[in-house]
Each structure stands twice: as structure tokens, then as C-alpha cells.
Amino acid sequence: MGSRGKPNKRLTYDNKWLEIMTLLPEHEANKRLLGQIVEATTEELGLEIYSLGSTTWGREDLQGGFEPDECYYITSEAQVRGKTHIDLMRDPPPDLAIEIDTTSSSLDRLAIYASLGITEVWRFDGKRLTIYVLENEGYQIQTQSKVLPILNRSKLLELLGRRNQQGENSLIRELRNWLNRKI
């Protein structure tokens, strides 16, 4: 529930179709943990990020848009740093979008992401995590992140799988220790 007792909602539109989804606690917990993983990883690697959460993205010429659960500029952060209005006709799209899909969507979100040029999408359905990397206008499934190559599917799933057994701060401390051993 939102701060006023109303459920949070996420919108996706494609041409003339609008999909509205209600966000539940499991959804929000997974989204937030993946976001913390991205933020801790970029911090430990000394990378700048521009975090834009669930900003609504779209382009009029494509008649499509989406609200990711989380999104980040990482490799192209300097190009958009400080901008409060980003125009995807001129500015680059976010490098990474995170999608938590615990319910099925009737719209093809990946096609919308690809049409907007989102470099990478992490999709978690509550059990499986898939890393999609944009290549030749379509997504290819990868086991390792292209945007944050130190992270792979196995490590992300390990952290997500332990969310119910230990606290988030403890998980992020372990991630930071692991990252510092790797770099």
C-alpha cells in the first residue's frame, strides 16, 4: 500500500493498450534488493550512477512506454547527469532496467524496452532471474551482466534467495565484501 493506503501501480503502454499493475510487498522487496545490489556494486567499483527508479519512459514516435521497477544510467551517466528532463529522441536511454514480474503481463515489455534502446534488462519472476542484453535490436539472454560485468545471474540469484533468511543490510555487507575480494 502507498502512503495514503492506496496500492502502488505501474503503467505500461503500447500503441493503444494501457496496462496497470498493482505492486505487492514481495514485488517491492525484490525490486528494492536488486536496486541496492546495483547501487552497492557501482559504489564499490567507483562508478557514477543516475538512479531514476520507476520513471515513466516513452517516445511519441513509437507510441509506447513503460515504468520499470528500477532504472539506472551507468555507462552513459555523464551524458544525463543533472538533467531533470530527459528526451529519448536526443538523450540516451537508461543502461539498466529492473523488472519484477511475479504476475504475467499481457504486453510484450521487452519489445518496448528494445524499441527504446535500453541496453540491459534484469527480469525476476520470484524464482528465475534472466539477464537480457540488447544486441541487433533484440534481446539475448546472458549469464553475466554487460553493464556490470562483475555480476552474474548466479550471484544475483544467490542474494535474492537469501532475502528471507537474513536482513538486507547483512546481504549488502556480504556483497560489498565479495566485491572487494573480486576487485
C-alpha positions as CSV (number, residue, x, y, z in Angstrom):
1,M,0.0,0.0,0.0
2,G,1.1,3.5,-0.7
3,S,1.5,6.2,1.9
4,R,-2.2,7.0,1.8
5,G,-3.5,3.4,1.9
6,K,-3.8,3.1,-1.9
7,P,-1.9,0.4,-3.7
8,N,1.1,1.5,-5.8
9,K,0.6,1.0,-9.5
10,R,2.9,0.5,-12.5
11,L,1.9,1.5,-16.1
12,T,2.9,0.2,-19.4
13,Y,1.5,1.3,-22.7
14,D,1.9,0.0,-26.2
15,N,0.2,1.8,-29.1
16,K,-3.4,1.9,-27.8
17,W,-3.1,-0.5,-24.9
18,L,-2.6,0.6,-21.3
19,E,-1.7,-2.0,-18.6
20,I,-2.0,-1.1,-14.9
21,M,-0.5,-3.4,-12.4
22,T,-0.8,-3.3,-8.6
23,L,2.5,-3.7,-6.7
24,L,2.6,-6.1,-3.8
25,P,5.1,-6.3,-0.9
26,E,7.0,-9.3,-2.5
27,H,7.4,-7.3,-5.7
28,E,8.7,-4.2,-3.8
29,A,11.1,-6.2,-1.6
30,N,12.7,-7.9,-4.7
31,K,12.9,-4.7,-6.6
32,R,14.5,-2.8,-3.8
33,L,17.1,-5.6,-3.1
34,L,18.1,-5.7,-6.8
35,G,18.4,-1.9,-6.7
36,Q,20.5,-2.0,-3.6
37,I,22.8,-4.6,-5.3
38,V,23.2,-2.2,-8.3
39,E,23.9,0.8,-6.1
40,A,26.4,-1.1,-3.8
41,T,28.2,-2.6,-6.8
42,T,28.6,0.7,-8.6
43,E,29.8,2.3,-5.4
44,E,32.4,-0.3,-4.7
45,L,33.6,-0.2,-8.4
46,G,33.8,3.6,-8.2
47,L,31.2,4.1,-10.9
48,E,28.8,7.0,-11.0
49,I,25.1,6.3,-11.5
50,Y,22.0,8.3,-12.1
51,S,19.1,6.4,-10.4
52,L,15.7,7.2,-11.8
53,G,13.6,4.5,-10.1
54,S,10.3,3.9,-11.8
55,T,10.4,7.0,-14.1
56,T,7.8,6.8,-16.9
57,W,9.7,6.5,-20.2
58,G,8.3,6.7,-23.7
59,R,8.7,8.2,-27.2
60,E,5.8,9.6,-29.1
61,D,7.0,8.3,-32.4
62,L,6.9,4.7,-31.0
63,Q,3.6,5.1,-29.3
64,G,4.9,3.0,-26.4
65,G,6.3,3.5,-23.0
66,F,6.9,1.8,-19.6
67,E,7.7,2.3,-16.0
68,P,10.4,0.0,-15.0
69,D,10.7,-1.1,-11.3
70,E,14.1,0.5,-11.2
71,C,16.3,2.0,-13.8
72,Y,19.9,3.4,-13.9
73,Y,22.2,5.3,-16.1
74,I,25.7,3.8,-15.5
75,T,27.8,3.8,-18.6
76,S,26.0,6.9,-20.0
77,E,25.6,8.6,-16.6
78,A,27.8,11.6,-17.6
79,Q,25.6,12.4,-20.6
80,V,22.5,12.9,-18.4
81,R,23.9,14.0,-15.1
82,G,21.8,16.7,-13.5
83,K,19.1,16.6,-16.2
84,T,15.6,16.8,-14.9
85,H,14.1,16.3,-18.3
86,I,15.4,13.5,-20.5
87,D,14.2,13.3,-24.1
88,L,14.8,9.9,-25.5
89,M,14.8,11.4,-29.0
90,R,18.1,13.2,-28.1
91,D,19.4,11.7,-24.9
92,P,20.5,8.1,-24.4
93,P,18.0,5.7,-22.7
94,P,18.9,4.2,-19.3
95,D,21.6,1.5,-19.4
96,L,19.8,-0.9,-17.0
97,A,16.2,-1.6,-16.2
98,I,14.9,-3.9,-13.5
99,E,11.6,-5.7,-13.9
100,I,9.9,-7.8,-11.2
101,D,7.3,-9.9,-12.9
102,T,5.5,-12.1,-10.4
103,T,2.3,-11.8,-12.3
104,S,2.0,-12.3,-16.1
105,S,1.8,-9.3,-18.3
106,S,-0.3,-9.2,-21.4
107,L,2.1,-6.7,-23.1
108,D,5.5,-7.5,-24.5
109,R,7.6,-5.3,-22.3
110,L,10.9,-6.5,-23.8
111,A,9.8,-5.3,-27.2
112,I,9.0,-1.8,-25.7
113,Y,12.4,-1.8,-23.9
114,A,14.2,-2.8,-27.2
115,S,12.4,-0.1,-29.2
116,L,13.6,2.5,-26.7
117,G,17.2,1.1,-26.8
118,I,17.5,0.0,-23.1
119,T,20.9,-1.8,-23.1
120,E,20.1,-4.4,-20.4
121,V,17.1,-5.7,-18.5
122,W,17.1,-7.8,-15.4
123,R,13.8,-9.7,-15.1
124,F,13.0,-11.6,-11.9
125,D,9.8,-13.7,-11.6
126,G,10.2,-14.6,-7.9
127,K,12.2,-17.7,-8.8
128,R,14.1,-17.2,-12.0
129,L,16.3,-14.2,-12.9
130,T,17.0,-13.5,-16.6
131,I,19.6,-11.0,-17.8
132,Y,18.6,-9.7,-21.2
133,V,21.3,-7.8,-23.2
134,L,20.3,-5.7,-26.3
135,E,22.0,-6.9,-29.5
136,N,20.9,-6.0,-33.0
137,E,17.6,-4.5,-31.9
138,G,16.6,-7.6,-29.9
139,Y,17.5,-9.1,-26.5
140,Q,19.8,-12.1,-26.0
141,I,19.8,-14.0,-22.7
142,Q,23.1,-13.8,-21.0
143,T,24.5,-15.3,-17.8
144,Q,26.5,-12.2,-17.0
145,S,25.7,-8.5,-16.9
146,K,27.1,-6.4,-19.7
147,V,26.6,-3.1,-17.8
148,L,28.1,-4.5,-14.6
149,P,30.2,-7.4,-15.8
150,I,31.3,-8.4,-12.2
151,L,27.8,-9.5,-11.6
152,N,26.3,-12.7,-13.0
153,R,23.0,-14.5,-12.8
154,S,24.2,-17.0,-10.1
155,K,25.4,-14.3,-7.7
156,L,22.2,-12.3,-8.1
157,L,20.0,-15.3,-7.5
158,E,22.1,-16.3,-4.5
159,L,21.5,-12.9,-2.9
160,L,17.8,-12.9,-3.8
161,G,17.4,-16.4,-2.5
162,R,18.7,-15.4,0.9
163,R,16.5,-12.4,1.3
164,N,14.1,-14.3,3.6
165,Q,16.9,-15.7,5.8
166,Q,18.8,-12.6,6.6
167,G,18.4,-8.9,6.6
168,E,19.0,-6.6,3.6
169,N,21.9,-4.8,5.3
170,S,23.6,-8.0,6.1
171,L,23.2,-9.2,2.5
172,I,24.6,-5.9,1.1
173,R,27.6,-6.1,3.5
174,E,28.3,-9.6,2.2
175,L,28.1,-8.4,-1.3
176,R,30.5,-5.5,-0.6
177,N,33.0,-7.9,0.9
178,W,32.6,-10.3,-2.0
179,L,33.1,-7.4,-4.5
180,N,36.2,-6.1,-2.7
181,R,37.7,-9.6,-2.9
182,K,37.0,-9.7,-6.6
183,I,38.4,-6.3,-7.5
